[in-house]
Amino acid sequence: MSSERSHAHVQLGHQLYPILEQCRKPEALWAKLATGNYDWLGVRRNGKYVLGRPRLSTVMPEESATSPDDARDAHRVEFLSPLQRTPRWEAYRSPEEARETFQRMLDGDPITPLRSSGVWRVRLVLDGRSVEERLVVRPLPRLV
């Protein structure tokens, strides 16, 4: 059996991750993913998040992002994944539009800037001031 652990070297019966861990709280999931040492594998029927380590997927370098201008982009939603240093953001014309998008993100609506599964810290900014921040988990398909 090959000693290399990667998706390209998988053999029948070969376990990709030598260590599997579980956690129930979204904050614990965020903390583990933020170390860069884990891959998120899914959610069990009991609601526990399953992670594998060491991480097999490549951490892509972060694209440089422009910072919002609090005067020009006063009403916005910012979202940050565990391995990002600078948040992505989208500005809105009114506080109501920003608040509506923020709520749709929390509710799991796929028609938002968060279009895939993942974990994000989402922040609502109105009139250039942060008014609310929440942790959003969009689960992968459930595991057995």
DSSP file (Angstrom, degrees, kcal/mol; ACC not computed):
  #  RESIDUE AA STRUCTURE BP1 BP2  ACC     N-H-->O    O-->H-N    N-H-->O    O-->H-N    TCO  KAPPA ALPHA  PHI   PSI    X-CA   Y-CA   Z-CA
    1    1 A M              0   0    0      0, 0.0     2,-0.0     0, 0.0     0, 0.0   0.000 360.0 360.0 360.0 138.2    0.0    0.0    0.0
    2    2 A S        -     0   0    0      7,-0.2     9,-0.1     1,-0.1     7,-0.0  -0.347 360.0-145.5 -66.8 144.6    1.3    3.5   -0.9
    3    3 A S  S    S+     0   0    0      2,-0.1     2,-0.3    -2,-0.0    -1,-0.1   0.575  71.7 101.1 -87.9  -9.1    2.3    5.6    2.0
    4    4 A E        -     0   0    0      5,-0.0     2,-0.7     1,-0.0    -2,-0.1  -0.609  62.5-151.6 -78.4 134.1    1.1    8.8    0.2
    5    5 A R        +     0   0    0     -2,-0.3     2,-0.3     5,-0.0     5,-0.1  -0.881  45.5 114.6-107.6 101.4   -2.3   10.0    1.4
    6    6 A S  S >  S-     0   0    0     -2,-0.7     3,-1.3     1,-0.1    51,-0.1  -0.973  76.2-104.7-155.5 164.7   -4.1   11.9   -1.3
    7    7 A H  G >  S+     0   0    0     -2,-0.3     3,-1.0     1,-0.3    -1,-0.1   0.804 118.5  60.3 -63.2 -27.4   -7.2   11.4   -3.4
    8    8 A A  G 3  S+     0   0    0      1,-0.2    -1,-0.3    -3,-0.0    -3,-0.0   0.697 106.3  46.8 -73.0 -19.4   -5.0   10.3   -6.3
    9    9 A H  G <  S+     0   0    0     -3,-1.3    -1,-0.2     2,-0.1     2,-0.2   0.045  78.9 138.5-112.5  25.0   -3.6    7.4   -4.4
   10   10 A V    <   -     0   0    0     -3,-1.0     2,-0.3    -5,-0.1     5,-0.1  -0.507  28.4-174.0 -75.0 136.4   -6.8    6.0   -2.9
   11   11 A Q    >   -     0   0    0     -2,-0.2     3,-2.5    -9,-0.1    -2,-0.1  -0.899  41.1 -76.9-124.2 157.6   -7.2    2.2   -2.9
   12   12 A L  T 3  S+     0   0    0     -2,-0.3     3,-0.1     1,-0.3    -1,-0.0  -0.284 120.8  11.6 -54.1 129.0  -10.2    0.1   -2.0
   13   13 A G  T 3  S+     0   0    0      1,-0.3     2,-0.5    -3,-0.0    -1,-0.3   0.464  94.5 135.6  81.7   0.9  -10.4   -0.1    1.8
   14   14 A H    <   -     0   0    0     -3,-2.5     2,-0.6     1,-0.0    -1,-0.3  -0.718  51.1-139.0 -86.4 125.5   -7.8    2.7    2.2
   15   15 A Q        -     0   0    0     -2,-0.5    -3,-0.0     1,-0.2    -1,-0.0  -0.750   6.8-156.5 -85.9 122.9   -8.8    5.3    4.8
   16   16 A L  S    S+     0   0    0     -2,-0.6    -1,-0.2     1,-0.1     3,-0.1   0.888  79.1  47.1 -65.8 -40.6   -7.9    8.8    3.6
   17   17 A Y        -     0   0    0      1,-0.1    -1,-0.1    39,-0.0     3,-0.1  -0.903  63.2-159.8-109.9 121.5   -7.6   10.4    7.0
   18   18 A P  S    S+     0   0    0      0, 0.0     2,-0.5     0, 0.0    -1,-0.1   0.792  86.4  44.3 -66.5 -25.1   -5.7    8.7    9.8
   19   19 A I  E     -A   53   0A   0     34,-1.7    34,-2.5    35,-0.1     2,-0.4  -0.974  65.9-174.9-126.8 122.2   -7.6   10.8   12.3
   20   20 A L  E     -A   52   0A   0     -2,-0.5     2,-0.3    32,-0.2    32,-0.2  -0.941  11.3-177.7-110.3 135.6  -11.4   11.5   12.2
   21   21 A E  E     -A   51   0A   0     30,-2.9    30,-3.0    -2,-0.4     2,-0.3  -0.911  10.6-154.6-130.6 158.7  -12.9   13.9   14.8
   22   22 A Q  E     +A   50   0A   0     -2,-0.3     2,-0.3    28,-0.2    28,-0.2  -0.956  11.8 174.3-130.9 150.6  -16.4   15.1   15.6
   23   23 A C  E     -A   49   0A   0     26,-1.8    26,-3.3    -2,-0.3    -2,-0.0  -0.979  19.7-157.7-149.6 156.4  -17.8   18.2   17.1
   24   24 A R        +     0   0    0     -2,-0.3    -1,-0.1    24,-0.2    26,-0.0   0.757  69.0  79.5-105.1 -32.4  -21.3   19.4   17.7
   25   25 A K  S  > S-     0   0    0      1,-0.1     4,-2.0    24,-0.1     3,-0.5  -0.614  70.1-140.0 -87.0 134.9  -20.9   23.2   18.1
   26   26 A P  H  > S+     0   0    0      0, 0.0     4,-2.6     0, 0.0     5,-0.2   0.847 104.8  58.5 -56.9 -34.3  -20.4   25.5   15.1
   27   27 A E  H  > S+     0   0    0      2,-0.2     4,-2.4     1,-0.2     5,-0.1   0.880 105.8  48.3 -64.3 -37.4  -17.9   27.5   17.0
   28   28 A A  H  > S+     0   0    0     -3,-0.5     4,-2.3     2,-0.2    -1,-0.2   0.886 110.1  52.0 -69.0 -39.0  -15.7   24.3   17.5
   29   29 A L  H  X S+     0   0    0     -4,-2.0     4,-2.5     2,-0.2     5,-0.2   0.940 111.1  47.6 -60.0 -47.6  -16.1   23.5   13.8
   30   30 A W  H  X S+     0   0    0     -4,-2.6     4,-2.6     1,-0.2    -2,-0.2   0.935 111.1  51.0 -57.9 -48.9  -14.8   27.1   13.0
   31   31 A A  H  X S+     0   0    0     -4,-2.4     4,-0.6     1,-0.2    -1,-0.2   0.900 112.5  45.4 -60.1 -43.2  -11.9   26.8   15.4
   32   32 A K  H ><>S+     0   0    0     -4,-2.3     3,-1.0     1,-0.2     5,-0.6   0.934 114.8  47.0 -66.9 -45.5  -10.7   23.5   14.0
   33   33 A L  H ><5S+     0   0    0     -4,-2.5     3,-1.5     1,-0.2     5,-0.2   0.862 104.6  62.2 -64.0 -35.0  -11.1   24.6   10.4
   34   34 A A  H 3<5S+     0   0    0     -4,-2.6    -1,-0.2     1,-0.3    -2,-0.2   0.697  91.6  66.4 -65.9 -19.0   -9.3   27.9   11.1
   35   35 A T  T <<5S-     0   0    0     -3,-1.0    -1,-0.3    -4,-0.6    -2,-0.2   0.748 101.7-132.8 -72.4 -21.1   -6.1   26.0   12.1
   36   36 A G  T < 5S+     0   0    0     -3,-1.5    19,-0.2    -4,-0.4    -3,-0.1   0.529  83.1 100.9  81.1   5.3   -5.7   24.8    8.5
   37   37 A N      < +     0   0    0     -5,-0.6    18,-0.5    17,-0.1     2,-0.3   0.434  69.4  66.3-101.3  -1.2   -5.2   21.2    9.7
   38   38 A Y        -     0   0    0     -6,-0.3     2,-0.4    -5,-0.2    15,-0.2  -0.888  58.7-151.2-125.7 150.7   -8.6   19.8    9.0
   39   39 A D  E     -B   52   0A   0     13,-2.4    13,-2.5    -2,-0.3     2,-0.6  -0.961  27.9-127.1-109.7 138.3  -11.0   19.0    6.1
   40   40 A W  E     -B   51   0A   0     -2,-0.4    11,-0.2    11,-0.2     3,-0.1  -0.777  27.8-179.5 -86.2 122.3  -14.7   19.2    6.8
   41   41 A L  E     -     0   0A   0      9,-3.0     2,-0.3    -2,-0.6    10,-0.2   0.687  44.7 -87.4 -99.7 -22.4  -16.2   15.9    5.7
   42   42 A G  E     -B   50   0A   0      8,-1.2     8,-2.9    98,-0.1     2,-0.4  -0.973  44.1 -63.2 149.4-163.1  -19.9   16.4    6.5
   43   43 A V  E     -Bc  49 142A   0     98,-0.7   100,-3.7    -2,-0.3     6,-0.2  -0.991  38.0-136.4-129.3 130.3  -22.6   16.1    9.1
   44   44 A R    >   -     0   0    0      4,-2.9     3,-2.1    -2,-0.4   100,-0.2  -0.337  33.4-103.4 -76.9 166.0  -23.8   12.9   10.8
   45   45 A R  T 3  S+     0   0    0     98,-0.5    -1,-0.1     1,-0.3    99,-0.1   0.812 122.6  61.9 -59.0 -29.3  -27.5   12.1   11.3
   46   46 A N  T 3  S-     0   0    0      2,-0.1    -1,-0.3     1,-0.1     3,-0.1   0.425 121.3-108.1 -79.1   2.9  -26.9   13.0   15.0
   47   47 A G  S <  S+     0   0    0     -3,-2.1     2,-0.3     1,-0.3    -2,-0.1   0.403  73.2 138.9  89.5  -3.0  -25.9   16.5   13.9
   48   48 A K        -     0   0    0      1,-0.1    -4,-2.9    -5,-0.0     2,-0.3  -0.577  52.5-126.8 -79.7 138.2  -22.2   16.2   14.7
   49   49 A Y  E     -AB  23  43A   0    -26,-3.3   -26,-1.8    -2,-0.3     2,-0.5  -0.635  21.6-145.1 -79.7 138.9  -19.8   17.7   12.2
   50   50 A V  E     -AB  22  42A   0     -8,-2.9    -9,-3.0    -2,-0.3    -8,-1.2  -0.921  19.0-178.9-111.7 130.1  -17.1   15.3   11.0
   51   51 A L  E     -AB  21  40A   0    -30,-3.0   -30,-2.9    -2,-0.5     2,-0.4  -0.931  12.0-152.7-126.1 150.3  -13.6   16.4   10.3
   52   52 A G  E     -AB  20  39A   0    -13,-2.5   -13,-2.4    -2,-0.3   -32,-0.2  -0.942  22.3-121.6-120.6 145.0  -10.5   14.6    9.0
   53   53 A R  E    S+A   19   0A   0    -34,-2.5   -34,-1.7    -2,-0.4     2,-0.2  -0.985  78.3  38.5-143.6 156.3   -6.9   15.4    9.6
   54   54 A P  S    S-     0   0    0      0, 0.0   -16,-0.2     0, 0.0   -17,-0.1   0.580  95.6-108.7 -70.4 160.8   -4.3   16.0    8.5
   55   55 A R        -     0   0    0    -18,-0.5    -2,-0.1    -2,-0.2   -17,-0.1  -0.320  34.6-177.2 -60.2 132.8   -5.8   18.2    5.8
   56   56 A L        +     0   0    0     -4,-0.1     2,-0.2     2,-0.1    -1,-0.1   0.707  57.6  84.5-102.3 -29.2   -5.6   16.7    2.3
   57   57 A S  S    S-     0   0    0      1,-0.1     2,-0.2   -51,-0.1    -2,-0.0  -0.478  86.6-108.0 -77.9 148.9   -7.2   19.6    0.3
   58   58 A T        -     0   0    0     -2,-0.2     2,-0.8     1,-0.1    -1,-0.1  -0.515  21.2-129.5 -77.0 137.5   -4.9   22.4   -0.8
   59   59 A V        -     0   0    0     -2,-0.2    -1,-0.1    -4,-0.1     3,-0.1  -0.797  27.8-142.3 -86.1 115.3   -5.2   25.7    0.9
   60   60 A M        -     0   0    0     -2,-0.8     3,-0.1     1,-0.1     2,-0.0  -0.555  22.3-103.3 -79.8 140.7   -5.5   28.2   -2.0
   61   61 A P        -     0   0    0      0, 0.0     2,-0.3     0, 0.0    -1,-0.1  -0.356  43.6-106.4 -61.5 142.9   -3.7   31.5   -1.6
   62   62 A E        -     0   0    0     21,-0.1     2,-0.2     1,-0.1     3,-0.0  -0.510  27.4-124.9 -75.1 133.3   -6.2   34.3   -0.8
   63   63 A E        -     0   0    0     -2,-0.3     2,-0.2     1,-0.1    -1,-0.1  -0.526  36.5-100.5 -71.8 143.7   -7.0   36.7   -3.6
   64   64 A S        -     0   0    0     -2,-0.2     2,-0.4     1,-0.0    -1,-0.1  -0.483  43.1-158.1 -68.3 134.0   -6.4   40.3   -2.5
   65   65 A A        -     0   0    0     -2,-0.2     2,-0.3    -3,-0.0    23,-0.0  -0.883  14.9-120.2-115.2 143.9   -9.7   41.9   -1.7
   66   66 A T        -     0   0    0     -2,-0.4     0, 0.0     1,-0.1     0, 0.0  -0.596  29.1-122.3 -80.3 143.9  -10.5   45.6   -1.6
   67   67 A S        -     0   0    0     -2,-0.3     2,-0.1     1,-0.1    -1,-0.1  -0.609  30.3-107.9 -82.9 145.2  -11.6   47.0    1.7
   68   68 A P        -     0   0    0      0, 0.0     2,-0.6     0, 0.0    -1,-0.1  -0.371  22.4-126.3 -70.7 153.3  -15.0   48.7    1.8
   69   69 A D     >  -     0   0    0      1,-0.1     4,-4.0    -2,-0.1    59,-0.1  -0.908  13.2-146.5 -98.5 117.1  -15.3   52.4    2.1
   70   70 A D  T  4 S+     0   0    0     -2,-0.6    -1,-0.1     1,-0.2    59,-0.1   0.765  97.8  45.7 -59.9 -25.7  -17.5   53.2    5.1
   71   71 A A  T >4 S+     0   0    0      2,-0.1     3,-0.6     1,-0.1    -1,-0.2   0.931 123.9  31.0 -80.2 -48.7  -18.9   56.3    3.4
   72   72 A R  T 34 S+     0   0    0      1,-0.2     3,-0.2     2,-0.1    -2,-0.2   0.872 130.8  36.1 -78.1 -38.2  -19.5   54.8   -0.1
   73   73 A D  T 3< S+     0   0    0     -4,-4.0    -1,-0.2     1,-0.2    55,-0.1  -0.388  74.0 144.9-111.0  51.1  -20.3   51.2    1.1
   74   74 A A    <   +     0   0    0     -3,-0.6    54,-2.7    -2,-0.2     2,-0.6   0.807  64.8  48.2 -64.9 -33.0  -22.2   52.2    4.3
   75   75 A H  S    S+     0   0    0     17,-0.5    17,-3.2    51,-0.2     2,-0.3  -0.934  81.9 131.1-113.8 113.4  -24.7   49.3    4.1
   76   76 A R  E     -DE  91 125B   0     49,-2.6    49,-2.9    -2,-0.6     2,-0.5  -0.964  50.8-126.9-155.0 166.7  -23.1   46.0    3.5
   77   77 A V  E     -DE  90 124B   0     13,-2.2    13,-1.9    -2,-0.3     2,-0.4  -0.994  25.5-162.9-120.8 127.3  -22.8   42.3    4.4
   78   78 A E  E     -DE  89 123B   0     45,-2.6    45,-3.0    -2,-0.5     2,-0.4  -0.860   5.2-170.9-108.9 145.1  -19.3   41.0    5.0
   79   79 A F  E     -DE  88 122B   0      9,-2.6     9,-2.6    -2,-0.4     2,-0.4  -0.998   3.3-174.6-142.5 136.4  -18.5   37.3    5.1
   80   80 A L  E     - E   0 121B   0     41,-1.9    41,-2.6    -2,-0.4    -2,-0.0  -0.991  13.2-146.7-133.2 130.6  -15.3   35.5    6.1
   81   81 A S    >   -     0   0    0     -2,-0.4     3,-1.7    39,-0.2    39,-0.2  -0.540  38.0 -98.9 -91.6 166.1  -14.3   31.9    5.9
   82   82 A P  T 3  S+     0   0    0      0, 0.0    -1,-0.1     0, 0.0    38,-0.1   0.770 121.8  42.5 -58.1 -28.2  -12.1   30.2    8.5
   83   83 A L  T 3  S+     0   0    0    -47,-0.0     2,-0.3   -48,-0.0   -21,-0.1   0.370  94.3  99.3-102.3   6.1   -8.9   30.5    6.4
   84   84 A Q    <   -     0   0    0     -3,-1.7    -4,-0.0     1,-0.1   -50,-0.0  -0.670  49.4-167.5 -91.0 147.8   -9.5   34.0    5.1
   85   85 A R  S    S+     0   0    0     -2,-0.3    -1,-0.1     1,-0.2    -5,-0.0   0.753  79.2  41.5 -98.1 -35.0   -7.7   37.0    6.6
   86   86 A T  S    S-     0   0    0     -7,-0.0    -1,-0.2   -19,-0.0   -20,-0.0  -0.951  87.1-122.8-117.6 134.4   -9.9   39.7    4.8
   87   87 A P        -     0   0    0      0, 0.0    -7,-0.2     0, 0.0     2,-0.2  -0.332  14.4-129.6 -72.7 152.8  -13.6   39.4    4.5
   88   88 A R  E     -D   79   0B   0     -9,-2.6    -9,-2.6   -21,-0.0     2,-0.3  -0.585  35.2-173.9 -85.4 161.7  -15.5   39.5    1.2
   89   89 A W  E     -D   78   0B   0    -11,-0.2     2,-0.4    -2,-0.2   -11,-0.2  -0.995  25.0-152.5-157.8 158.4  -18.4   41.9    1.1
   90   90 A E  E     -D   77   0B   0    -13,-1.9   -13,-2.2    -2,-0.3     2,-0.2  -0.997  19.5-142.8-135.2 131.4  -21.3   43.2   -0.9
   91   91 A A  E     -D   76   0B   0     -2,-0.4     2,-0.3   -15,-0.2   -15,-0.3  -0.607  13.3-159.5 -93.4 154.5  -22.7   46.7   -0.6
   92   92 A Y        -     0   0    0    -17,-3.2   -17,-0.5    -2,-0.2     6,-0.0  -0.929  25.4-124.0-133.4 155.6  -26.5   47.6   -0.7
   93   93 A R  S    S+     0   0    0     -2,-0.3    -1,-0.1   -19,-0.1   -19,-0.1   0.837  92.6  25.2 -68.1 -33.5  -28.4   50.8   -1.5
   94   94 A S  S  > S-     0   0    0      1,-0.1     4,-1.9   -19,-0.1     5,-0.2  -0.896  75.6-118.0-133.2 159.1  -30.4   50.7    1.8
   95   95 A P  H  > S+     0   0    0      0, 0.0     4,-2.8     0, 0.0     5,-0.2   0.864 115.7  57.7 -60.1 -35.2  -30.1   49.4    5.3
   96   96 A E  H  > S+     0   0    0      2,-0.2     4,-2.5     1,-0.2     5,-0.2   0.907 105.7  48.2 -63.6 -42.8  -33.2   47.3    4.6
   97   97 A E  H  > S+     0   0    0      2,-0.2     4,-2.2     1,-0.2    -1,-0.2   0.913 113.6  47.3 -63.3 -42.7  -31.6   45.6    1.6
   98   98 A A  H  X S+     0   0    0     -4,-1.9     4,-2.5     2,-0.2    -2,-0.2   0.930 113.5  47.6 -64.5 -45.1  -28.5   44.8    3.6
   99   99 A R  H  X S+     0   0    0     -4,-2.8     4,-2.3     1,-0.2    -2,-0.2   0.886 111.1  51.7 -64.3 -38.8  -30.5   43.5    6.5
  100  100 A E  H  X S+     0   0    0     -4,-2.5     4,-2.2     2,-0.2    -1,-0.2   0.914 111.6  46.1 -64.6 -43.7  -32.7   41.3    4.2
  101  101 A T  H  X S+     0   0    0     -4,-2.2     4,-2.2     2,-0.2    -2,-0.2   0.915 111.4  52.7 -65.0 -42.6  -29.6   39.7    2.6
  102  102 A F  H  X S+     0   0    0     -4,-2.5     4,-2.0     1,-0.2    -2,-0.2   0.926 110.9  47.0 -57.2 -46.5  -28.0   39.2    6.0
  103  103 A Q  H  X S+     0   0    0     -4,-2.3     4,-2.1     1,-0.2    -1,-0.2   0.889 109.4  53.1 -65.7 -39.5  -31.2   37.4    7.2
  104  104 A R  H  X>S+     0   0    0     -4,-2.2     5,-2.4     1,-0.2     4,-0.6   0.873 107.8  52.2 -63.3 -36.2  -31.4   35.3    4.0
  105  105 A M  H ><5S+     0   0    0     -4,-2.2     3,-0.8     1,-0.2    -2,-0.2   0.920 110.5  47.5 -63.5 -43.1  -27.8   34.2    4.6
  106  106 A L  H 3<5S+     0   0    0     -4,-2.0    -2,-0.2     1,-0.2    -1,-0.2   0.852 110.4  53.0 -65.5 -34.3  -28.7   33.2    8.2
  107  107 A D  H 3<5S-     0   0    0     -4,-2.1    -1,-0.2    -5,-0.2    -2,-0.2   0.563 116.5-112.3 -79.9  -8.9  -31.7   31.3    6.9
  108  108 A G  T <<5 +     0   0    0     -3,-0.8    -3,-0.2    -4,-0.6    -2,-0.1   0.629  53.1 167.7  88.9  13.7  -29.7   29.3    4.4
  109  109 A D      < -     0   0    0     -5,-2.4    -1,-0.2    -6,-0.2     5,-0.2  -0.446  30.5-148.0 -61.8 125.6  -31.1   30.8    1.2
  110  110 A P  S    S+     0   0    0      0, 0.0     2,-1.4     0, 0.0    -1,-0.2   0.665  85.1  80.0 -72.6 -14.0  -28.9   29.8   -1.7
  111  111 A I  S    S+     0   0    0     -7,-0.1    -2,-0.1     2,-0.0     4,-0.1  -0.457  79.2  85.8 -92.4  64.3  -29.5   33.0   -3.6
  112  112 A T  S    S-     0   0    0     -2,-1.4   -10,-0.0     2,-0.2   -11,-0.0  -0.843 102.6 -83.4-142.8 177.0  -27.0   35.0   -1.5
  113  113 A P  S    S+     0   0    0      0, 0.0     2,-1.1     0, 0.0     3,-0.1   0.725 117.8  75.3 -60.8 -18.5  -23.3   35.6   -1.8
  114  114 A L        +     0   0    0     -5,-0.2    -2,-0.2     1,-0.2     4,-0.1  -0.766  57.2 157.7 -94.3  92.1  -22.9   32.3    0.1
  115  115 A R        +     0   0    0     -2,-1.1     2,-0.2    -4,-0.1    -1,-0.2   0.396  53.4  44.9-100.3   3.1  -23.7   29.9   -2.7
  116  116 A S  S    S-     0   0    0     -3,-0.1     2,-0.2     1,-0.0    22,-0.0  -0.754  94.0 -77.0-134.3 179.7  -22.0   26.7   -1.5
  117  117 A S  S    S+     0   0    0     -2,-0.2     2,-0.3    20,-0.1    23,-0.1  -0.514  74.3 100.5 -76.1 152.9  -21.5   24.6    1.6
  118  118 A G  E     - F   0 138B   0     20,-2.0    20,-3.4    -2,-0.2     2,-0.4  -0.969  66.6 -84.4 160.0-172.7  -19.1   26.1    4.1
  119  119 A V  E     + F   0 137B   0     -2,-0.3     2,-0.3    18,-0.2    18,-0.2  -0.998  44.1 170.0-130.8 129.2  -18.6   28.0    7.4
  120  120 A W  E     - F   0 136B   0     16,-2.6    16,-3.2    -2,-0.4     2,-0.6  -0.980  36.6-133.0-140.1 150.9  -18.6   31.8    7.5
  121  121 A R  E     -EF  80 135B   0    -41,-2.6   -41,-1.9    -2,-0.3     2,-0.5  -0.942  35.0-162.7 -95.4 119.9  -18.6   34.6   10.0
  122  122 A V  E     -EF  79 134B   0     12,-3.2    12,-2.8    -2,-0.6     2,-0.4  -0.913   6.2-168.2-113.0 130.8  -21.2   37.0    8.5
  123  123 A R  E     -EF  78 133B   0    -45,-3.0   -45,-2.6    -2,-0.5     2,-0.5  -0.960  13.9-146.4-124.5 134.8  -21.4   40.6    9.6
  124  124 A L  E     -EF  77 132B   0      8,-3.2     7,-3.0    -2,-0.4     8,-1.3  -0.871  17.0-169.4 -97.2 125.3  -24.1   43.2    9.0
  125  125 A V  E     +EF  76 130B   0    -49,-2.9   -49,-2.6    -2,-0.5     2,-0.4  -0.974   6.1 179.4-118.6 122.7  -22.8   46.7    8.6
  126  126 A L  E >  S- F   0 129B   0      3,-2.5     3,-2.1    -2,-0.5   -51,-0.2  -0.983  71.6  -4.1-124.3 134.6  -25.3   49.6    8.6
  127  127 A D  T 3  S-     0   0    0     -2,-0.4   -52,-0.2     1,-0.3    -1,-0.2   0.836 130.9 -58.2  52.8  35.3  -24.2   53.3    8.2
  128  128 A G  T 3  S+     0   0    0    -54,-2.7     2,-0.4     1,-0.2    -1,-0.3   0.501 117.1 108.0  78.8   3.8  -20.6   52.1    8.3
  129  129 A R  E <  S-F  126   0B   0     -3,-2.1    -3,-2.5   -55,-0.3     2,-0.3  -0.941  73.9-117.8-119.8 137.7  -21.0   50.4   11.7
  130  130 A S  E     +F  125   0B   0     -2,-0.4    -5,-0.2    -5,-0.2     3,-0.1  -0.552  36.8 169.0 -68.8 125.2  -21.1   46.7   12.5
  131  131 A V  E     +     0   0B   0     -7,-3.0     2,-0.3     1,-0.4    -1,-0.2   0.654  60.6   8.9-114.0 -22.5  -24.5   46.0   14.1
  132  132 A E  E     -F  124   0B   0     -8,-1.3    -8,-3.2     2,-0.0     2,-0.4  -0.968  53.5-170.7-159.4 142.3  -24.6   42.1   14.1
  133  133 A E  E     +F  123   0B   0     -2,-0.3     2,-0.3   -10,-0.2   -10,-0.2  -1.000  13.1 174.5-135.7 135.6  -22.3   39.2   13.5
  134  134 A R  E     -F  122   0B   0    -12,-2.8   -12,-3.2    -2,-0.4     2,-0.5  -0.960  32.1-120.3-138.3 155.1  -23.2   35.5   13.3
  135  135 A L  E     -F  121   0B   0     -2,-0.3     2,-0.5   -14,-0.2   -14,-0.2  -0.862  31.1-163.0 -94.1 124.8  -21.6   32.2   12.5
  136  136 A V  E     -F  120   0B   0    -16,-3.2   -16,-2.6    -2,-0.5     2,-0.5  -0.944   6.8-168.5-115.0 127.4  -23.3   30.5    9.5
  137  137 A V  E     -F  119   0B   0     -2,-0.5   -18,-0.2   -18,-0.2   -20,-0.1  -0.965   4.6-170.1-116.0 118.3  -22.8   26.8    8.7
  138  138 A R  E     -F  118   0B   0    -20,-3.4   -20,-2.0    -2,-0.5    -2,-0.0  -0.908  29.1-137.1-103.7 104.5  -24.0   25.6    5.3
  139  139 A P        -     0   0    0      0, 0.0     3,-0.1     0, 0.0   -20,-0.0  -0.192   0.2-128.8 -69.9 151.9  -23.7   21.8    5.7
  140  140 A L        -     0   0    0      1,-0.2   -97,-0.1   -23,-0.1     3,-0.1  -0.337  58.9 -62.7 -74.7 170.6  -22.4   19.3    3.2
  141  141 A P  S    S-     0   0    0      0, 0.0   -98,-0.7     0, 0.0    -1,-0.2  -0.279  70.7 -91.8 -56.2 148.1  -24.7   16.4    2.5
  142  142 A R  B     -c   43   0A   0   -100,-0.2   -98,-0.2    -3,-0.1     2,-0.2  -0.293  37.0-142.6 -64.4 144.5  -25.3   14.3    5.6
  143  143 A L              0   0    0   -100,-3.7   -98,-0.5    -3,-0.1    -1,-0.1  -0.602 360.0 360.0 -98.1 166.1  -23.1   11.3    6.3
  144  144 A V              0   0    0     -2,-0.2  -100,-0.1  -100,-0.2    -2,-0.1   0.484 360.0 360.0 -66.9 360.0  -24.3    8.0    7.8
